[in-house]
Amino acid sequence: MYDIRLENVTKKFGDFTAVKNVNFTIPKSSVTVLLGPSGCGKTTLMRMISGLESPTEGKIFFGDHEVTNVPTRRRNIGMVFQYPVIYRNTSVRKNLELPLLSEKLSKAELDKRVEEVAEILGLTDVLKKFVEELDNGTRQKIAVGREVARQPRIILFDEPITNIDLTSKLELKRSLKELFGRLQQTIIYVTHDQTEAMTLADQIALMQDGEITQSDSPKEIYENPNSQFAGWFLGNPGMNFLPPNFIKISGSKITSPMFSQTIDLGAKASSADTFGVRAEGINVSNSEIKGGVKARVTRKSIGAGGQYLLDLALDNLLIKARVSHSIGRAVSDSVWTTIESENITFFDKSGKAIN
């Protein structure tokens, strides 16, 4: 398998720069998710990797081989798009077989590849059915299976579960998770959905305004965002941000009515402007906590794993807290909140994290 290396890759459309001087390596045999909002440049970057677009500047390497100007058909890649690319008026089995015919495989090897992919994607029971009989989610599984069965070195996915219904989306996401766990190919997956990214990725490349602003494991970016944008975009809900009036800086030390203890940031303390905290990083109690801040519960809803998500009003500020089932079930209209120092990320006026 190949790793993919991007060196100073830029793409301009007239006066608009869609991708700005990207230097990035996608490890071989891994799943890298290009994540970001619409218009951030993630699909353009993927299209340059595939050869569907040419960089205005920079170079692209597959392993040690430069492919910047190599046509798509010679890059040995597979591609899965938002809408399923399949053959109509044919069976599921035929759809999976057709891309393999040019490889001149033996009948036994052909059947093996088709049946392995069908088993992983849950298509075994529908192999004899025609694609017109199937829902859109199953058709997208067929499109995925067609590319996987070819066993290319690299497979690119461009928002493959965006345009299917919720039930099919959840099922396909589970199938992709299992599939990616078995594959040896290098996978690039483009999405604007942070839940997909957190579920599927070995590495997330978070994009904003044509640049990769942070790249790391989902856990690392979630727990240690390097910007307010990363804290807000990754997470459901995103990180809470509390303004300067919630902190007091004295020399190297930072205090707040919400902090359980004083925090010493050293020389970096003077740069602190805002602090962020994840919903699960806020302690909530029905009884008064010494030094805690009183808040009003404006909304309570049940989240994943039976946890509760609380909307809390602190003066004119609304924040979200995730609490255990036992606390959430018994929560009253008024609660007291504190935050432990290890759950806090400070940001400067430009929105960059202070480390």
Buried (B, 14 or more C-beta within 10 A) or exposed (E): BBBBBBBEBBBBEEEEBBBBBBEBBBBBBBBBBBBBEEBBBBBBBBBBBBBBBEBBEBBBBBBEEEBBEBEBEEBBBBBBBBBBBBEEEBBBBBBBBBBBEEEEBEEEEBEEBBBBBBEBBBBEEBBEBBBEEBEBBBBBBBBBBBBBBBBBBBBBBBBBBBBBEEEBBEBBBEBBEEBBEEBEBBBBBBBBBBEBBBBBBBBBBBBBBBBBBBBBEBEBBBBBBBBBBBBBBBBEBBBBBBEEEBBEBEEEEBEBBBBBEEBEBEEBBBBBBBBBBBBBBBBBBEEEBEEBBBBBBEEBEEBEEEBBBBBBEBEEBBBBBBBEEEBBEEBEEEBBBBBEEEBBBBBBEEBBBBE
